[in-house]
Amino acid sequence: MGGVVGRVAQGLGAVKAHAPLAATASVAGARMPFLLGGCEVGSVARVHLPLLAEHPDLIELREDAVAWIGSPERRNADFDRLHRLWRAQGEILAWRDETYAIVDPSTLRELARIERAASRFWGTLTFGAHATGYVAGADRRPESLWIAQRSFSKSTDPGLFDNLIGGGVAQGQSAAEALVREGFEEAGLSPAQLAGMRAASVLRVARDIPEGFQHEWVHAFDVELPAGLVPQNQDGEVAGFSLLPAAAAMDLACGSAMTVDSALVTLDFGLRHGLIADAELDACIRNLRVIRSC
């Protein structure tokens, strides 16, 4: 959470069981709609308008929006050229060499393909996938949760806590496929060990972050692991894993030491499995502006 998502508490009011959580936090008027192919696909920071104005052959600055006017046939190549330029100028951070699609949020139709890190610059819709790994008790209810700590060398949220598995859904992958890939890289889990993974909620995130604006749908999954199985990181992006009692995991999600995405997924897991009551969320919203979709 790191102070990025609302420090102003927002009451939950009446809620419905199993309604997904969302995190929203943005500065009013700080960004303008971004149009591509006649669709509003994201937003750009007003402070970047002078940067965008340097490319009038590709970008049109309108009174109420910023529009991409470059040739559709050269769209991907032109985006790539600008993004590499802006990376060199320090305007695009945490370069990944990974492709994300720009989609029309209303239809999910693909309109372009860009470098993953640039999606925050344009505020375009991205997709994430997280799995809460748990060990069941004698009553078959979740008794403890596996929590990962991010490597202290990560470019984003170093040292904060995460779900067992989490990551972005790359262009051409499903959320489940992304988790199978991440499952081995992050936790050393084989596809067979993740075969019982169950899809749960889709959580919505829309918030200002240092890299720009995160507009993301996070697909939450549950995966039960047998007692005694210890995850083992393979790619160096996880500093370590801890098996926490369920109550302790809920407390962690209510504080400021867990990433926003993982906190949402953990709280949603707790609500769905009866591990945290609606009234207890009052403690959580001191650090995380949480709303419920009805």
C-alpha positions in Angstrom: 0.0 0.0 0.0 3.0 2.3 0.7 0.8 5.4 1.2 -0.3 5.4 -2.5 -3.8 4.2 -2.2 -6.1 6.4 -0.1 -5.0 7.5 3.4 -8.5 8.9 3.7 -10.8 6.2 5.2 -13.9 5.4 3.2 -16.8 3.6 4.9 -17.9 0.4 3.4 -21.6 0.7 4.2 -23.8 -2.2 3.5 -22.1 -5.0 1.7 -23.1 -8.2 0.0 -21.3 -11.5 0.5 -18.7 -12.4 -2.1 -18.9 -9.0 -3.9 -15.4 -8.3 -5.2 -13.2 -5.6 -3.7 -11.6 -2.7 -5.5 -9.0 -0.1 -4.8 -9.4 3.4 -6.2 -7.2 6.5 -5.6 -6.5 9.3 -8.1 -5.9 13.0 -8.1 -8.8 14.8 -9.7 -7.9 16.6 -12.9 -4.3 15.3 -13.0 -4.9 13.2 -16.1 -6.6 13.5 -19.4 -8.4 10.7 -21.4 -6.3 8.9 -24.0 -8.0 8.0 -27.2 -6.9 5.3 -29.7 -8.8 4.1 -32.7 -11.8 6.2 -31.6 -12.0 4.6 -28.2 -11.1 5.9 -24.8 -8.5 3.4 -23.7 -6.6 5.1 -20.9 -5.4 8.4 -19.5 -2.2 10.5 -19.6 -0.7 12.9 -17.0 -1.1 16.6 -17.7 2.5 17.0 -16.7 3.4 15.0 -19.8 1.5 17.1 -22.3 4.7 19.0 -23.3 6.4 15.7 -24.0 3.5 14.5 -26.1 3.4 17.8 -28.0 6.8 17.0 -29.4 5.2 14.3 -31.7 2.3 16.1 -33.5 2.5 13.5 -36.3 1.4 10.8 -33.9 -0.4 12.6 -31.1 -3.0 15.3 -31.1 -3.6 17.4 -28.0 -7.2 18.3 -27.8 -9.0 20.5 -25.3 -10.5 17.6 -23.4 -8.4 14.6 -24.5 -5.2 13.3 -26.0 -5.7 11.3 -29.3 -3.3 8.9 -31.1 -3.5 9.9 -34.8 -0.7 7.8 -36.2 -1.2 5.3 -39.0 -2.9 2.1 -37.8 -0.5 0.1 -40.0 2.5 1.5 -38.1 0.9 1.8 -34.7 2.9 -0.9 -32.9 6.2 0.3 -34.4 5.5 4.0 -33.7 4.6 3.2 -30.1 7.8 1.2 -29.7 9.9 4.0 -31.1 8.4 6.5 -28.7 8.6 4.2 -25.7 12.3 3.5 -26.3 13.0 7.3 -26.6 11.0 8.0 -23.4 12.8 5.2 -21.6 16.1 6.8 -22.4 14.8 10.1 -21.1 13.6 8.5 -17.8 9.9 9.0 -18.5 9.1 5.3 -18.7 10.2 3.2 -15.7 10.8 -0.5 -14.9 11.2 -1.6 -18.5 10.3 -5.3 -18.9 10.8 -6.4 -22.6 7.3 -7.9 -22.3 4.4 -7.2 -24.6 1.0 -6.0 -23.3 -2.0 -5.3 -25.4 -3.9 -2.0 -25.4 -7.5 -3.0 -25.4 -10.8 -1.1 -25.6 -12.0 -1.5 -22.0 -15.7 -1.8 -23.0 -15.1 -4.7 -25.5 -11.6 -6.0 -24.7 -10.8 -5.7 -28.4 -7.1 -5.4 -29.0 -6.0 -2.1 -30.6 -2.2 -2.2 -30.3 0.7 -4.0 -28.6 3.2 -2.1 -26.4 6.0 -2.6 -23.9 4.5 -3.6 -20.6 6.1 -0.7 -18.6 4.4 1.8 -21.0 0.9 0.7 -20.0 1.3 2.8 -16.8 2.4 5.8 -18.7 -0.8 5.7 -20.9 -3.0 4.4 -18.0 -4.3 1.6 -20.2 -6.2 -1.5 -18.9 -4.0 -4.4 -17.9 -4.6 -7.7 -16.3 -3.1 -9.4 -13.3 -3.4 -12.8 -11.7 -2.8 -13.7 -8.1 -3.2 -17.0 -6.2 -3.7 -17.3 -2.5 -2.0 -20.4 -1.3 -3.4 -21.9 1.9 -3.2 -25.0 4.1 -6.5 -26.3 5.4 -7.2 -27.3 9.0 -9.0 -30.4 10.2 -12.3 -28.8 9.4 -11.1 -28.2 5.8 -11.3 -24.4 6.2 -8.2 -22.3 5.5 -6.0 -22.4 8.6 -2.9 -20.7 7.3 -1.7 -18.8 4.2 1.6 -18.7 2.4 2.9 -15.2 2.1 5.8 -14.2 -0.1 8.1 -11.3 0.5 9.3 -9.5 -2.6 13.0 -9.3 -3.3 14.6 -6.1 -2.0 16.1 -5.5 -5.5 12.7 -5.4 -7.2 12.1 -2.2 -9.2 8.6 -1.9 -7.8 7.5 -2.4 -4.1 10.8 -3.9 -3.0 10.5 -5.9 0.3 6.8 -5.7 0.5 4.6 -8.8 1.0 2.7 -10.6 -1.7 0.4 -13.5 -2.2 2.0 -16.9 -2.8 1.9 -16.3 -6.6 1.2 -13.1 -8.5 2.0 -11.4 -11.8 0.9 -9.7 -14.9 -1.0 -11.5 -17.6 1.0 -11.1 -20.8 -0.6 -10.6 -24.2 -1.8 -14.0 -25.5 -2.1 -15.6 -22.1 -5.0 -16.4 -19.9 -4.9 -15.6 -16.2 -4.6 -19.3 -15.3 -1.8 -19.8 -17.8 0.0 -16.8 -16.3 -0.2 -18.3 -12.8 1.1 -21.7 -14.0 4.1 -19.9 -15.4 4.6 -17.7 -12.3 3.9 -20.7 -10.1 7.2 -22.3 -11.0 9.2 -19.1 -11.4 8.1 -17.6 -8.1 7.3 -20.7 -5.9 8.8 -23.8 -7.6 5.3 -25.3 -8.0 4.6 -27.6 -10.9 1.5 -27.5 -13.1 0.3 -30.7 -11.3 0.6 -29.0 -7.9 -1.5 -26.2 -9.2 -4.1 -28.4 -10.9 -6.6 -27.8 -8.2 -6.4 -24.0 -8.4 -9.8 -22.4 -8.4 -10.8 -19.1 -10.0 -12.5 -16.7 -7.6 -13.1 -12.9 -7.9 -12.0 -10.3 -10.4 -10.8 -7.2 -8.4 -10.6 -3.8 -9.9 -7.7 -1.4 -9.3 -7.5 2.2 -10.5 -4.8 4.3 -8.8 -2.0 6.8 -9.2 1.4 5.1 -8.9 5.0 6.5 -9.4 5.1 4.9 -12.9 1.9 6.6 -13.9 -1.6 5.1 -13.5 -2.5 1.5 -12.7 -5.8 0.5 -14.3 -5.9 -3.3 -13.7 -8.3 -6.2 -13.4 -6.7 -8.7 -10.9 -8.0 -12.2 -11.3 -7.9 -13.9 -7.9 -7.5 -17.7 -7.5 -7.4 -20.0 -4.5 -5.0 -23.0 -4.3 -4.8 -25.5 -1.5 -1.4 -26.8 -0.7 -0.6 -29.9 1.4 0.9 -29.5 4.8 4.6 -29.8 4.7 5.1 -28.4 1.2 7.4 -25.4 1.3 7.5 -23.1 -1.8 10.9 -22.5 -3.3 11.6 -19.4 -5.4 13.4 -20.0 -8.7 13.9 -16.6 -10.3 15.3 -14.5 -7.5 12.3 -12.2 -7.3 11.1 -13.5 -3.9 13.2 -13.0 -0.8 11.3 -15.8 1.1 8.0 -17.3 2.1 6.2 -17.5 5.4 3.3 -19.7 6.4 1.1 -17.4 8.6 -2.0 -18.2 10.6 -5.0 -16.9 8.7 -5.7 -14.2 11.2 -2.1 -13.0 11.0 -2.4 -12.9 7.2 -5.6 -10.7 7.4 -3.8 -8.4 9.8 -0.9 -8.1 7.4 -3.3 -7.2 4.5 -4.8 -4.5 6.7 -1.5 -2.8 7.3 0.9 -1.1 5.0 3.5 -3.8 4.4 1.6 -5.7 1.6 1.3 -4.6 -2.0 -2.1 -3.1 -2.9 -3.0 -5.9 -5.3 -2.0 -8.6 -2.8 -3.9 -6.9 0.0 -7.0 -6.8 -2.0 -6.7 -10.5 -3.0 -6.0 -11.5 0.6 -8.9 -9.5 2.0 -11.2 -10.9 -0.7 -10.1 -14.4 0.2 -10.8 -13.7 3.9 -14.2 -12.4 3.2 -15.1 -15.3 0.9 -13.9 -17.9 3.4 -15.3 -16.2 6.5 -11.9 -15.3 7.9 -12.6 -11.6 8.4 -15.9 -9.9 9.2 -17.1 -6.8 7.4 -16.8 -4.8 10.7 -13.1 -5.8 10.9 -12.5 -4.0 7.6 -12.6 -0.7 9.5 -9.0 -1.2 10.5 -8.1 -1.9 6.9 -9.5 1.2 5.3 -7.3 3.5 7.3 -4.5 2.6 4.8 -6.5 1.2 1.8 -9.5 2.8 0.2 -11.7 -0.2 -0.3 -15.1 -0.4 -1.9 -17.4 -3.2 -2.6 -19.1 -3.9 -5.9 -22.8 -4.9 -5.6 
